C-alpha cells in the first residue's frame, strides 16, 4: 500500500504504508505509520494505490480473469505537529489493484 499526501506547501511523494506484503481481513481496521520527509502543510488530498502480491507457491489462487479489489472507506491522517486529524473519503470504496485513487476531505 502506498500513499501520496498532497498539502498546502508540497507533497510527500508515494510512501510505503506497509513493509512488504500484508494479509487483509474483511471488516478489519488497518493502522499504518508513515511520514513525509519534509513539511507539506495541511493535507488537502491523499492519493492511494496498492499492488496485489501473487503467492508464487499457490498458482491456483492467482486471479487470472479478475482484478483483485479491496474496500477502503476512509483514510485518516494525523499531523503530529499540530495534533490535527484529517479525514479523507473513498471515491467509491472498491479499489482495484494497480490503480491510483484520490481521496478528498470530508465526513464519510
N, C-alpha and C positions, 0 to 999 in steps of 0.2 A: 504494500500500500504506500502510496506517495501523495504528499500534499504540497501545494504551492500557495503560500499565503500572500495575497496582494494587499498592501496597505497604503496609507496616505503618503508615505515617503519612500516607497520601494516595495520590492517583493523578495521572497525568500528563495525562489527557485524551487524545483521539486526536491523535497526532502523525504527520505525513507521514514515512514511511520512505523515500520516493523523491521525487525532484524531477521531477514530471511523469510522462510515460509512459516505460515501460521495456519492453524485449523480454526475455522469459524463455526459456531453453532447457532441455529435459529433462536431468535429472541435474546441472544446474549449481547450485553453492552460491552464494547471494547474501549479501553482507555489506553492511549498511546502518548508518549512524551517525545517531542521533537522541538527544536529551537532554531530560529533564524540566526545566521551568523552575525548579522548587523540589524540595528533597529529598523523596523518597517512602518512604524506609526500604528494608528488604529487600523485594524484589519477590515477591509471593505468587501472582500470575497475570497473564497477558497476554491482552488482547482484540485480535483481529486481523481486519482486513477489507481488501478490495481491490475496485476497480472496473474493469470491462472498458472499454477505450478503443477505441471504434469508429473505424476509419480511414475518414473521410468519402469519400476518393477510391477506396476498394475496397469498394463495397457488396456485391460477390459473396462477400466474406469474412465478412459480418455473420452472427452466429449467430441466425437468425430463429426456429428451432424448438428450440433448446437453450440452456442456461445455461452460459457458459464456466466452466471449472474449472482450478484449479492444484493441484499436490500439494505440501504442506508437511509435513515430518516433525517438525522441531524448530525452536524459536526459542531462541537463546542471548542472554542479556543480561549485559553486563559492567558491574559497578559500578566506575567508575574511581576512586572514593574509596577503597574497601576492596580493590580488585582481586579481587573475588569474582565468579565466573561462575555464573549461574543458568540452568538448562536447563528448558525447558517443552516438553511433548509435545502433538502434534496430537490433536484429538478423534477424527478419523477419516482424516486425510490428504488427502482430496479436498475442497477448499474452493471453493464456488460464489461467483461474483462477486456483490457487493451484500450478502452475509450477513456477520454478525459471528460469529466463532468464539472460544471461550475455551480457552486453552492453560494446563494446570496443570503444576506442577513434577513432575519425575520423571526416570528414566533410560529413555530411549526406545529 
